[in-house]
Amino acid sequence: TYITAYCNAQVQHACYEANNFCCRYGYNIPMPVLAKCIADIKQVYTQIASIQLLAMVYLMIEMDDEQDP
């Protein structure tokens, strides 16, 4: 249904933002930067009346290769 499609679109958009950052700066995007980027984009949805708001929760997990678990 449309909720599943909306969630898939949001994941694809987050991947696009991460790849765009990697191509632009040459290293992987830090998770706090990606989270802020997505939050800033979604903040626009609350300010425009013609965009349908859909509830969705992001669960972002970052793995740091430089530190021990």
PDB file of N, CA, C and O in Angstrom:
ATOM      1  N   THR A   1       0.838  -1.187   0.000  1.00  0.00           N
ATOM      2  CA  THR A   1       0.000   0.000   0.000  1.00  0.00           C
ATOM      3  C   THR A   1       0.877   1.242   0.000  1.00  0.00           C
ATOM      4  O   THR A   1       2.097   1.137  -0.130  1.00  0.00           O
ATOM      5  N   TYR A   2       0.283   2.396   0.142  1.00  0.00           N
ATOM      6  CA  TYR A   2       1.046   3.629  -0.004  1.00  0.00           C
ATOM      7  C   TYR A   2       1.990   3.877   1.157  1.00  0.00           C
ATOM      8  O   TYR A   2       2.994   4.564   0.967  1.00  0.00           O
ATOM      9  N   ILE A   3       1.726   3.356   2.353  1.00  0.00           N
ATOM     10  CA  ILE A   3       2.644   3.548   3.478  1.00  0.00           C
ATOM     11  C   ILE A   3       3.972   2.835   3.211  1.00  0.00           C
ATOM     12  O   ILE A   3       5.039   3.396   3.460  1.00  0.00           O
ATOM     13  N   THR A   4       3.907   1.619   2.713  1.00  0.00           N
ATOM     14  CA  THR A   4       5.122   0.875   2.384  1.00  0.00           C
ATOM     15  C   THR A   4       5.902   1.581   1.287  1.00  0.00           C
ATOM     16  O   THR A   4       7.126   1.687   1.361  1.00  0.00           O
ATOM     17  N   ALA A   5       5.208   2.057   0.284  1.00  0.00           N
ATOM     18  CA  ALA A   5       5.866   2.779  -0.801  1.00  0.00           C
ATOM     19  C   ALA A   5       6.497   4.069  -0.294  1.00  0.00           C
ATOM     20  O   ALA A   5       7.594   4.432  -0.720  1.00  0.00           O
ATOM     21  N   TYR A   6       5.817   4.762   0.608  1.00  0.00           N
ATOM     22  CA  TYR A   6       6.354   5.994   1.180  1.00  0.00           C
ATOM     23  C   TYR A   6       7.625   5.702   1.977  1.00  0.00           C
ATOM     24  O   TYR A   6       8.609   6.432   1.861  1.00  0.00           O
ATOM     25  N   CYS A   7       7.610   4.660   2.771  1.00  0.00           N
ATOM     26  CA  CYS A   7       8.791   4.298   3.557  1.00  0.00           C
ATOM     27  C   CYS A   7       9.953   3.915   2.649  1.00  0.00           C
ATOM     28  O   CYS A   7      11.090   4.317   2.896  1.00  0.00           O
ATOM     29  N   ASN A   8       9.681   3.148   1.608  1.00  0.00           N
ATOM     30  CA  ASN A   8      10.731   2.795   0.658  1.00  0.00           C
ATOM     31  C   ASN A   8      11.307   4.032  -0.021  1.00  0.00           C
ATOM     32  O   ASN A   8      12.516   4.120  -0.237  1.00  0.00           O
ATOM     33  N   ALA A   9      10.449   4.981  -0.355  1.00  0.00           N
ATOM     34  CA  ALA A   9      10.922   6.219  -0.981  1.00  0.00           C
ATOM     35  C   ALA A   9      11.801   7.012  -0.030  1.00  0.00           C
ATOM     36  O   ALA A   9      12.786   7.615  -0.456  1.00  0.00           O
ATOM     37  N   GLN A  10      11.460   7.021   1.251  1.00  0.00           N
ATOM     38  CA  GLN A  10      12.273   7.751   2.227  1.00  0.00           C
ATOM     39  C   GLN A  10      13.645   7.107   2.406  1.00  0.00           C
ATOM     40  O   GLN A  10      14.646   7.810   2.545  1.00  0.00           O
ATOM     41  N   VAL A  11      13.695   5.786   2.404  1.00  0.00           N
ATOM     42  CA  VAL A  11      14.977   5.078   2.509  1.00  0.00           C
ATOM     43  C   VAL A  11      15.818   5.357   1.268  1.00  0.00           C
ATOM     44  O   VAL A  11      17.023   5.588   1.378  1.00  0.00           O
ATOM     45  N   GLN A  12      15.207   5.339   0.110  1.00  0.00           N
ATOM     46  CA  GLN A  12      15.936   5.643  -1.120  1.00  0.00           C
ATOM     47  C   GLN A  12      16.466   7.076  -1.110  1.00  0.00           C
ATOM     48  O   GLN A  12      17.569   7.339  -1.588  1.00  0.00           O
ATOM     49  N   HIS A  13      15.681   7.990  -0.569  1.00  0.00           N
ATOM     50  CA  HIS A  13      16.122   9.386  -0.492  1.00  0.00           C
ATOM     51  C   HIS A  13      17.291   9.533   0.482  1.00  0.00           C
ATOM     52  O   HIS A  13      18.219  10.299   0.218  1.00  0.00           O
ATOM     53  N   ALA A  14      17.259   8.822   1.586  1.00  0.00           N
ATOM     54  CA  ALA A  14      18.378   8.858   2.536  1.00  0.00           C
ATOM     55  C   ALA A  14      19.635   8.278   1.888  1.00  0.00           C
ATOM     56  O   ALA A  14      20.730   8.802   2.089  1.00  0.00           O
ATOM     57  N   CYS A  15      19.490   7.211   1.119  1.00  0.00           N
ATOM     58  CA  CYS A  15      20.636   6.637   0.399  1.00  0.00           C
ATOM     59  C   CYS A  15      21.175   7.622  -0.625  1.00  0.00           C
ATOM     60  O   CYS A  15      22.389   7.740  -0.795  1.00  0.00           O
ATOM     61  N   TYR A  16      20.289   8.324  -1.303  1.00  0.00           N
ATOM     62  CA  TYR A  16      20.706   9.337  -2.269  1.00  0.00           C
ATOM     63  C   TYR A  16      21.509  10.441  -1.585  1.00  0.00           C
ATOM     64  O   TYR A  16      22.556  10.853  -2.084  1.00  0.00           O
ATOM     65  N   GLU A  17      21.019  10.915  -0.451  1.00  0.00           N
ATOM     66  CA  GLU A  17      21.734  11.971   0.273  1.00  0.00           C
ATOM     67  C   GLU A  17      23.107  11.484   0.732  1.00  0.00           C
ATOM     68  O   GLU A  17      24.082  12.231   0.658  1.00  0.00           O
ATOM     69  N   ALA A  18      23.194  10.236   1.208  1.00  0.00           N
ATOM     70  CA  ALA A  18      24.466   9.681   1.659  1.00  0.00           C
ATOM     71  C   ALA A  18      25.438   9.534   0.491  1.00  0.00           C
ATOM     72  O   ALA A  18      26.613   9.876   0.624  1.00  0.00           O
ATOM     73  N   ASN A  19      24.971   9.034  -0.642  1.00  0.00           N
ATOM     74  CA  ASN A  19      25.838   8.893  -1.813  1.00  0.00           C
ATOM     75  C   ASN A  19      26.274  10.234  -2.366  1.00  0.00           C
ATOM     76  O   ASN A  19      27.416  10.388  -2.799  1.00  0.00           O
ATOM     77  N   ASN A  20      25.383  11.196  -2.353  1.00  0.00           N
ATOM     78  CA  ASN A  20      25.706  12.539  -2.823  1.00  0.00           C
ATOM     79  C   ASN A  20      26.806  13.155  -1.954  1.00  0.00           C
ATOM     80  O   ASN A  20      27.733  13.778  -2.471  1.00  0.00           O
ATOM     81  N   PHE A  21      26.702  12.979  -0.647  1.00  0.00           N
ATOM     82  CA  PHE A  21      27.714  13.488   0.276  1.00  0.00           C
ATOM     83  C   PHE A  21      29.051  12.802   0.022  1.00  0.00           C
ATOM     84  O   PHE A  21      30.092  13.458   0.005  1.00  0.00           O
ATOM     85  N   CYS A  22      29.030  11.492  -0.173  1.00  0.00           N
ATOM     86  CA  CYS A  22      30.259  10.727  -0.398  1.00  0.00           C
ATOM     87  C   CYS A  22      30.938  11.163  -1.697  1.00  0.00           C
ATOM     88  O   CYS A  22      32.161  11.294  -1.739  1.00  0.00           O
ATOM     89  N   CYS A  23      30.170  11.384  -2.737  1.00  0.00           N
ATOM     90  CA  CYS A  23      30.747  11.838  -4.009  1.00  0.00           C
ATOM     91  C   CYS A  23      31.299  13.250  -3.894  1.00  0.00           C
ATOM     92  O   CYS A  23      32.326  13.567  -4.495  1.00  0.00           O
ATOM     93  N   ARG A  24      30.627  14.098  -3.128  1.00  0.00           N
ATOM     94  CA  ARG A  24      31.043  15.496  -3.009  1.00  0.00           C
ATOM     95  C   ARG A  24      32.282  15.649  -2.128  1.00  0.00           C
ATOM     96  O   ARG A  24      33.191  16.402  -2.476  1.00  0.00           O
ATOM     97  N   TYR A  25      32.333  14.953  -1.001  1.00  0.00           N
ATOM     98  CA  TYR A  25      33.400  15.170  -0.029  1.00  0.00           C
ATOM     99  C   TYR A  25      34.424  14.039   0.048  1.00  0.00           C
ATOM    100  O   TYR A  25      35.478  14.217   0.658  1.00  0.00           O
ATOM    101  N   GLY A  26      34.147  12.896  -0.549  1.00  0.00           N
ATOM    102  CA  GLY A  26      35.121  11.826  -0.611  1.00  0.00           C
ATOM    103  C   GLY A  26      35.175  10.895   0.588  1.00  0.00           C
ATOM    104  O   GLY A  26      36.073  10.057   0.668  1.00  0.00           O
ATOM    105  N   TYR A  27      34.254  11.016   1.507  1.00  0.00           N
ATOM    106  CA  TYR A  27      34.177  10.091   2.641  1.00  0.00           C
ATOM    107  C   TYR A  27      32.722   9.892   3.016  1.00  0.00           C
ATOM    108  O   TYR A  27      31.859  10.687   2.641  1.00  0.00           O
ATOM    109  N   ASN A  28      32.453   8.827   3.760  1.00  0.00           N
ATOM    110  CA  ASN A  28      31.079   8.507   4.138  1.00  0.00           C
ATOM    111  C   ASN A  28      30.508   9.572   5.063  1.00  0.00           C
ATOM    112  O   ASN A  28      31.218  10.178   5.865  1.00  0.00           O
ATOM    113  N   ILE A  29      29.225   9.776   4.928  1.00  0.00           N
ATOM    114  CA  ILE A  29      28.546  10.796   5.733  1.00  0.00           C
ATOM    115  C   ILE A  29      28.423  10.306   7.177  1.00  0.00           C
ATOM    116  O   ILE A  29      28.025   9.164   7.408  1.00  0.00           O
ATOM    117  N   PRO A  30      28.760  11.156   8.149  1.00  0.00           N
ATOM    118  CA  PRO A  30      28.524  10.777   9.549  1.00  0.00           C
ATOM    119  C   PRO A  30      27.013  10.696   9.826  1.00  0.00           C
ATOM    120  O   PRO A  30      26.230  11.458   9.260  1.00  0.00           O
ATOM    121  N   MET A  31      26.628   9.785  10.681  1.00  0.00           N
ATOM    122  CA  MET A  31      25.208   9.567  10.954  1.00  0.00           C
ATOM    123  C   MET A  31      24.497  10.817  11.480  1.00  0.00           C
ATOM    124  O   MET A  31      23.374  11.089  11.055  1.00  0.00           O
ATOM    125  N   PRO A  32      25.112  11.593  12.398  1.00  0.00           N
ATOM    126  CA  PRO A  32      24.412  12.807  12.846  1.00  0.00           C
ATOM    127  C   PRO A  32      24.157  13.805  11.716  1.00  0.00           C
ATOM    128  O   PRO A  32      23.148  14.511  11.727  1.00  0.00           O
ATOM    129  N   VAL A  33      25.057  13.866  10.753  1.00  0.00           N
ATOM    130  CA  VAL A  33      24.876  14.772   9.617  1.00  0.00           C
ATOM    131  C   VAL A  33      23.740  14.287   8.727  1.00  0.00           C
ATOM    132  O   VAL A  33      22.931  15.089   8.260  1.00  0.00           O
ATOM    133  N   LEU A  34      23.673  12.974   8.488  1.00  0.00           N
ATOM    134  CA  LEU A  34      22.582  12.420   7.687  1.00  0.00           C
ATOM    135  C   LEU A  34      21.244  12.614   8.388  1.00  0.00           C
ATOM    136  O   LEU A  34      20.252  12.966   7.749  1.00  0.00           O
ATOM    137  N   ALA A  35      21.212  12.389   9.681  1.00  0.00           N
ATOM    138  CA  ALA A  35      19.972  12.561  10.434  1.00  0.00           C
ATOM    139  C   ALA A  35      19.489  14.011  10.378  1.00  0.00           C
ATOM    140  O   ALA A  35      18.294  14.262  10.224  1.00  0.00           O
ATOM    141  N   LYS A  36      20.413  14.962  10.502  1.00  0.00           N
ATOM    142  CA  LYS A  36      20.048  16.380  10.439  1.00  0.00           C
ATOM    143  C   LYS A  36      19.567  16.751   9.046  1.00  0.00           C
ATOM    144  O   LYS A  36      18.617  17.519   8.895  1.00  0.00           O
ATOM    145  N   CYS A  37      20.223  16.207   8.027  1.00  0.00           N
ATOM    146  CA  CYS A  37      19.826  16.481   6.646  1.00  0.00           C
ATOM    147  C   CYS A  37      18.402  15.997   6.383  1.00  0.00           C
ATOM    148  O   CYS A  37      17.592  16.730   5.816  1.00  0.00           O
ATOM    149  N   ILE A  38      18.099  14.777   6.789  1.00  0.00           N
ATOM    150  CA  ILE A  38      16.752  14.228   6.597  1.00  0.00           C
ATOM    151  C   ILE A  38      15.733  15.018   7.419  1.00  0.00           C
ATOM    152  O   ILE A  38      14.636  15.302   6.937  1.00  0.00           O
ATOM    153  N   ALA A  39      16.086  15.373   8.648  1.00  0.00           N
ATOM    154  CA  ALA A  39      15.170  16.140   9.501  1.00  0.00           C
ATOM    155  C   ALA A  39      14.882  17.514   8.908  1.00  0.00           C
ATOM    156  O   ALA A  39      13.748  17.988   8.964  1.00  0.00           O
ATOM    157  N   ASP A  40      15.901  18.156   8.339  1.00  0.00           N
ATOM    158  CA  ASP A  40      15.690  19.464   7.727  1.00  0.00           C
ATOM    159  C   ASP A  40      14.759  19.374   6.520  1.00  0.00           C
ATOM    160  O   ASP A  40      13.908  20.240   6.318  1.00  0.00           O
ATOM    161  N   ILE A  41      14.925  18.328   5.725  1.00  0.00           N
ATOM    162  CA  ILE A  41      14.056  18.141   4.562  1.00  0.00           C
ATOM    163  C   ILE A  41      12.622  17.872   5.012  1.00  0.00           C
ATOM    164  O   ILE A  41      11.682  18.430   4.446  1.00  0.00           O
ATOM    165  N   LYS A  42      12.449  17.028   6.018  1.00  0.00           N
ATOM    166  CA  LYS A  42      11.102  16.687   6.480  1.00  0.00           C
ATOM    167  C   LYS A  42      10.439  17.837   7.229  1.00  0.00           C
ATOM    168  O   LYS A  42       9.212  17.884   7.323  1.00  0.00           O
ATOM    169  N   GLN A  43      11.225  18.757   7.761  1.00  0.00           N
ATOM    170  CA  GLN A  43      10.662  19.929   8.427  1.00  0.00           C
ATOM    171  C   GLN A  43       9.858  20.770   7.444  1.00  0.00           C
ATOM    172  O   GLN A  43       8.870  21.397   7.824  1.00  0.00           O
ATOM    173  N   VAL A  44      10.279  20.784   6.183  1.00  0.00           N
ATOM    174  CA  VAL A  44       9.548  21.525   5.152  1.00  0.00           C
ATOM    175  C   VAL A  44       8.139  20.967   4.994  1.00  0.00           C
ATOM    176  O   VAL A  44       7.199  21.715   4.728  1.00  0.00           O
ATOM    177  N   TYR A  45       7.991  19.644   5.157  1.00  0.00           N
ATOM    178  CA  TYR A  45       6.673  19.017   5.026  1.00  0.00           C
ATOM    179  C   TYR A  45       5.684  19.561   6.049  1.00  0.00           C
ATOM    180  O   TYR A  45       4.483  19.592   5.781  1.00  0.00           O
ATOM    181  N   THR A  46       6.159  19.990   7.212  1.00  0.00           N
ATOM    182  CA  THR A  46       5.242  20.519   8.223  1.00  0.00           C
ATOM    183  C   THR A  46       4.841  21.958   7.943  1.00  0.00           C
ATOM    184  O   THR A  46       3.914  22.478   8.563  1.00  0.00           O
ATOM    185  N   GLN A  47       5.534  22.601   7.015  1.00  0.00           N
ATOM    186  CA  GLN A  47       5.284  24.013   6.750  1.00  0.00           C
ATOM    187  C   GLN A  47       4.479  24.261   5.480  1.00  0.00           C
ATOM    188  O   GLN A  47       4.007  25.376   5.259  1.00  0.00           O
ATOM    189  N   ILE A  48       4.315  23.245   4.647  1.00  0.00           N
ATOM    190  CA  ILE A  48       3.582  23.395   3.398  1.00  0.00           C
ATOM    191  C   ILE A  48       2.262  22.639   3.532  1.00  0.00           C
ATOM    192  O   ILE A  48       2.244  21.437   3.798  1.00  0.00           O
ATOM    193  N   ALA A  49       1.178  23.352   3.345  1.00  0.00           N
ATOM    194  CA  ALA A  49      -0.142  22.766   3.589  1.00  0.00           C
ATOM    195  C   ALA A  49      -0.539  21.743   2.527  1.00  0.00           C
ATOM    196  O   ALA A  49      -1.345  20.858   2.814  1.00  0.00           O
ATOM    197  N   SER A  50      -0.004  21.833   1.321  1.00  0.00           N
ATOM    198  CA  SER A  50      -0.449  20.938   0.254  1.00  0.00           C
ATOM    199  C   SER A  50       0.246  19.576   0.284  1.00  0.00           C
ATOM    200  O   SER A  50      -0.137  18.681  -0.470  1.00  0.00           O
ATOM    201  N   ILE A  51       1.254  19.398   1.132  1.00  0.00           N
ATOM    202  CA  ILE A  51       1.958  18.123   1.209  1.00  0.00           C
ATOM    203  C   ILE A  51       1.321  17.262   2.297  1.00  0.00           C
ATOM    204  O   ILE A  51       1.115  17.707   3.426  1.00  0.00           O
ATOM    205  N   GLN A  52       1.015  16.019   1.928  1.00  0.00           N
ATOM    206  CA  GLN A  52       0.396  15.103   2.895  1.00  0.00           C
ATOM    207  C   GLN A  52       1.440  14.627   3.895  1.00  0.00           C
ATOM    208  O   GLN A  52       2.509  14.151   3.513  1.00  0.00           O
ATOM    209  N   LEU A  53       1.122  14.760   5.169  1.00  0.00           N
ATOM    210  CA  LEU A  53       2.025  14.287   6.215  1.00  0.00           C
ATOM    211  C   LEU A  53       1.747  12.822   6.506  1.00  0.00           C
ATOM    212  O   LEU A  53       0.600  12.423   6.706  1.00  0.00           O
ATOM    213  N   LEU A  54       2.796  12.036   6.528  1.00  0.00           N
ATOM    214  CA  LEU A  54       2.675  10.632   6.880  1.00  0.00           C
ATOM    215  C   LEU A  54       3.619  10.362   8.042  1.00  0.00           C
ATOM    216  O   LEU A  54       4.755  10.835   8.052  1.00  0.00           O
ATOM    217  N   ALA A  55       3.151   9.614   9.002  1.00  0.00           N
ATOM    218  CA  ALA A  55       3.971   9.308  10.172  1.00  0.00           C
ATOM    219  C   ALA A  55       4.964   8.208   9.819  1.00  0.00           C
ATOM    220  O   ALA A  55       4.607   7.187   9.232  1.00  0.00           O
ATOM    221  N   MET A  56       6.200   8.440  10.185  1.00  0.00           N
ATOM    222  CA  MET A  56       7.247   7.464   9.934  1.00  0.00           C
ATOM    223  C   MET A  56       8.339   7.681  10.957  1.00  0.00           C
ATOM    224  O   MET A  56       8.635   8.818  11.323  1.00  0.00           O
ATOM    225  N   VAL A  57       8.935   6.609  11.418  1.00  0.00           N
ATOM    226  CA  VAL A  57      10.017   6.694  12.392  1.00  0.00           C
ATOM    227  C   VAL A  57      11.285   6.163  11.730  1.00  0.00           C
ATOM    228  O   VAL A  57      11.295   5.066  11.171  1.00  0.00           O
ATOM    229  N   TYR A  58      12.338   6.947  11.800  1.00  0.00           N
ATOM    230  CA  TYR A  58      13.643   6.509  11.297  1.00  0.00           C
ATOM    231  C   TYR A  58      14.406   5.862  12.439  1.00  0.00           C
ATOM    232  O   TYR A  58      14.438   6.389  13.551  1.00  0.00           O
ATOM    233  N   LEU A  59      15.014   4.729  12.164  1.00  0.00           N
ATOM    234  CA  LEU A  59      15.932   4.093  13.094  1.00  0.00           C
ATOM    235  C   LEU A  59      17.262   3.976  12.366  1.00  0.00           C
ATOM    236  O   LEU A  59      17.444   3.115  11.505  1.00  0.00           O
ATOM    237  N   MET A  60      18.183   4.853  12.726  1.00  0.00           N
ATOM    238  CA  MET A  60      19.480   4.888  12.059  1.00  0.00           C
ATOM    239  C   MET A  60      20.526   4.298  12.990  1.00  0.00           C
ATOM    240  O   MET A  60      20.622   4.683  14.155  1.00  0.00           O
ATOM    241  N   ILE A  61      21.302   3.370  12.471  1.00  0.00           N
ATOM    242  CA  ILE A  61      22.345   2.724  13.251  1.00  0.00           C
ATOM    243  C   ILE A  61      23.671   2.947  12.543  1.00  0.00           C
ATOM    244  O   ILE A  61      23.798   2.722  11.339  1.00  0.00           O
ATOM    245  N   GLU A  62      24.650   3.391  13.310  1.00  0.00           N
ATOM    246  CA  GLU A  62      25.962   3.651  12.740  1.00  0.00           C
ATOM    247  C   GLU A  62      26.973   2.684  13.351  1.00  0.00           C
ATOM    248  O   GLU A  62      26.969   2.442  14.558  1.00  0.00           O
ATOM    249  N   MET A  63      27.834   2.138  12.500  1.00  0.00           N
ATOM    250  CA  MET A  63      28.892   1.261  12.974  1.00  0.00           C
ATOM    251  C   MET A  63      30.219   1.969  12.765  1.00  0.00           C
ATOM    252  O   MET A  63      30.541   2.373  11.648  1.00  0.00           O
ATOM    253  N   ASP A  64      30.995   2.121  13.842  1.00  0.00           N
ATOM    254  CA  ASP A  64      32.267   2.814  13.780  1.00  0.00           C
ATOM    255  C   ASP A  64      33.388   1.783  13.670  1.00  0.00           C
ATOM    256  O   ASP A  64      33.606   0.996  14.591  1.00  0.00           O
ATOM    257  N   ASP A  65      34.092   1.792  12.548  1.00  0.00           N
ATOM    258  CA  ASP A  65      35.175   0.840  12.322  1.00  0.00           C
ATOM    259  C   ASP A  65      36.432   1.183  13.120  1.00  0.00           C
ATOM    260  O   ASP A  65      37.289   0.322  13.316  1.00  0.00           O
ATOM    261  N   GLU A  66      36.549   2.390  13.569  1.00  0.00           N
ATOM    262  CA  GLU A  66      37.759   2.838  14.250  1.00  0.00           C
ATOM    263  C   GLU A  66      37.755   2.559  15.745  1.00  0.00           C
ATOM    264  O   GLU A  66      38.815   2.559  16.371  1.00  0.00           O
ATOM    265  N   GLN A  67      36.593   2.324  16.323  1.00  0.00           N
ATOM    266  CA  GLN A  67      36.492   2.064  17.757  1.00  0.00           C
ATOM    267  C   GLN A  67      36.037   0.635  18.000  1.00  0.00           C
ATOM    268  O   GLN A  67      35.342   0.036  17.179  1.00  0.00           O
ATOM    269  N   ASP A  68      36.444   0.104  19.140  1.00  0.00           N
ATOM    270  CA  ASP A  68      35.995  -1.236  19.506  1.00  0.00           C
ATOM    271  C   ASP A  68      34.517  -1.194  19.882  1.00  0.00           C
ATOM    272  O   ASP A  68      34.021  -0.170  20.352  1.00  0.00           O
ATOM    273  N   PRO A  69      33.811  -2.313  19.674  1.00  0.00           N
ATOM    274  CA  PRO A  69      32.372  -2.337  20.017  1.00  0.00           C
ATOM    275  C   PRO A  69      32.112  -2.251  21.502  1.00  0.00           C
ATOM    276  O   PRO A  69      30.957  -2.260  21.928  1.00  0.00           O
TER     277      PRO A  69
END
